[in-house]
Amino acid sequence: MAQHTSERVVILGGTSGIGLATADLLLDRGYEVVIAGRDEERLAQALKTLHAKQSARPVTGRAVNATDGEQLAAFFAEVGAFDHLVVTVTRNGGVTSLADLDPAELLRHSEGKLLAHLLSVRAALGTLRAAGSVTLVGAVSSHLSAPGLVLLGSMNAAVETASRILAAELAPRRVNAVSPGVIETPWWDWIPEEARAETITGAASGAALGRPGRAEEVAHAIGFLVENTYTTGVVLPVDGGARLAV
């Protein structure tokens, strides 16, 4: 049964993967949803997908670059007052050793992850209601020590740390993060198609559950953090037990 029909959720990065799955889940729960992403073609496809269930679902979308402060300011001014912000923006790739790390790749991931998350939250503060929430998305790489994760681990650790600090700084607004493990999403598109499935399966094999996760499973955790009004400052693992290093 639909609930929370008076509440609005903005999902930056809502055009694919975890963001799109979160939009779908929250629409089913009766929220009004605004999705945003950089690519207008992907945005149009995402809206088509979300409307496929029911053309009257309360979802709209806008193209915005989450690394551009001026675009974000204009976006939130257009959106107006809302209740919950979810930021799933990221960059794909980035698996590298320190010796092979390209400074341009470091900047790309810094801008596409940490900068995008912090700029998005800052830009939202003027229209995010005081009783609202913010949910950020890190990743399990923040807790792993495998070679090749120096860049991804650092970026995701920064986002997860920021969520805890912002929970104190922005109270009474609630701020949390999810920390997904290996999830089957378009993030893996940087790997050649013929090797992608095997790579994803191999990456997830060390988790206790021994399989990759689904975007819908992470969306379920985000839904909890959006709805639970007494949870803040939490980084919620959704990693199939990858942190257990089975």
DANOR-V863115 format. One record per residue. N is the residue number from 0. RES is the residue in one letter. PSI is psi in degrees with one decimal (* if undefined). Layout:
n = [N	N]
res = [RES	RES]
psi = [PSI	PSI]
//
This chain:
n = [0	1	2	3	4	5	6	7	8	9	10	11	12	13	14	15	16	17	18	19	20	21	22	23	24	25	26	27	28	29	30	31	32	33	34	35	36	37	38	39	40	41	42	43	44	45	46	47	48	49	50	51	52	53	54	55	56	57	58	59	60	61	62	63	64	65	66	67	68	69	70	71	72	73	74	75	76	77	78	79	80	81	82	83	84	85	86	87	88	89	90	91	92	93	94	95	96	97	98	99	100	101	102	103	104	105	106	107	108	109	110	111	112	113	114	115	116	117	118	119	120	121	122	123	124	125	126	127	128	129	130	131	132	133	134	135	136	137	138	139	140	141	142	143	144	145	146	147	148	149	150	151	152	153	154	155	156	157	158	159	160	161	162	163	164	165	166	167	168	169	170	171	172	173	174	175	176	177	178	179	180	181	182	183	184	185	186	187	188	189	190	191	192	193	194	195	196	197	198	199	200	201	202	203	204	205	206	207	208	209	210	211	212	213	214	215	216	217	218	219	220	221	222	223	224	225	226	227	228	229	230	231	232	233	234	235	236	237	238	239	240	241	242	243	244	245]
res = [M	A	Q	H	T	S	E	R	V	V	I	L	G	G	T	S	G	I	G	L	A	T	A	D	L	L	L	D	R	G	Y	E	V	V	I	A	G	R	D	E	E	R	L	A	Q	A	L	K	T	L	H	A	K	Q	S	A	R	P	V	T	G	R	A	V	N	A	T	D	G	E	Q	L	A	A	F	F	A	E	V	G	A	F	D	H	L	V	V	T	V	T	R	N	G	G	V	T	S	L	A	D	L	D	P	A	E	L	L	R	H	S	E	G	K	L	L	A	H	L	L	S	V	R	A	A	L	G	T	L	R	A	A	G	S	V	T	L	V	G	A	V	S	S	H	L	S	A	P	G	L	V	L	L	G	S	M	N	A	A	V	E	T	A	S	R	I	L	A	A	E	L	A	P	R	R	V	N	A	V	S	P	G	V	I	E	T	P	W	W	D	W	I	P	E	E	A	R	A	E	T	I	T	G	A	A	S	G	A	A	L	G	R	P	G	R	A	E	E	V	A	H	A	I	G	F	L	V	E	N	T	Y	T	T	G	V	V	L	P	V	D	G	G	A	R	L	A	V]
psi = [136.3	140.3	171.1	36.4	-13.3	-1.6	142.4	140.2	132.4	127.4	105.7	125.4	20.9	12.0	-4.0	168.4	-133.5	-40.2	-43.5	-41.1	-36.0	-41.9	-44.4	-45.8	-45.6	-31.5	-41.5	-27.0	1.7	5.6	152.7	130.4	136.7	120.1	152.2	147.2	168.3	-35.3	116.7	-34.8	-43.3	-35.9	-45.9	-40.1	-39.5	-43.3	-38.5	-43.3	-44.2	-29.8	-12.3	-35.5	-42.8	121.0	-21.5	8.2	138.6	71.6	136.0	169.0	153.9	148.2	128.9	142.8	112.7	-3.6	2.8	108.4	-38.3	-41.9	-41.6	-42.1	-44.0	-39.1	-50.7	-30.8	-38.8	-39.5	-40.6	-163.5	138.4	173.4	-31.8	136.5	129.9	127.0	113.4	11.3	138.3	179.6	143.4	170.6	-157.7	6.8	113.3	153.0	163.6	-39.1	-31.0	3.6	122.3	127.0	-33.0	-35.2	-37.5	-45.1	-39.8	-43.4	-34.3	-44.6	-43.3	-14.1	-76.1	-49.2	-44.6	-42.3	-47.8	-41.1	-37.7	-45.5	-44.7	-45.0	-26.4	-16.6	-28.9	-21.2	-6.4	121.8	150.5	-24.6	12.7	-169.1	159.8	132.8	122.1	166.5	113.7	-136.5	159.9	-20.2	-20.6	-17.2	1.7	158.4	23.6	139.9	140.7	-7.6	13.0	-39.5	-53.0	-44.4	-41.6	-44.5	-45.1	-35.2	-38.3	-42.2	-43.6	-38.7	-41.9	-37.0	-38.9	-41.6	-43.2	-26.7	-36.1	-41.1	-35.2	3.0	141.6	0.3	143.1	138.1	125.6	175.2	153.6	152.5	85.5	155.1	-140.8	110.8	135.7	97.8	173.5	-5.2	-30.2	4.5	-12.0	-14.7	135.5	140.2	-37.4	-20.8	-2.1	-50.4	-42.6	-38.4	-43.9	-45.1	-42.9	-39.9	-29.7	-6.8	-24.6	-8.2	154.3	-37.4	-13.9	22.2	159.6	155.7	171.5	150.9	-34.9	-31.3	-35.5	-39.2	-37.0	-40.7	-39.8	-40.8	-40.6	-46.0	-31.9	-41.4	-27.0	108.4	2.9	23.8	120.4	153.3	19.7	139.2	109.4	113.0	135.1	69.4	12.5	17.8	20.2	-31.1	-17.2	-14.1	53.2	*]
//
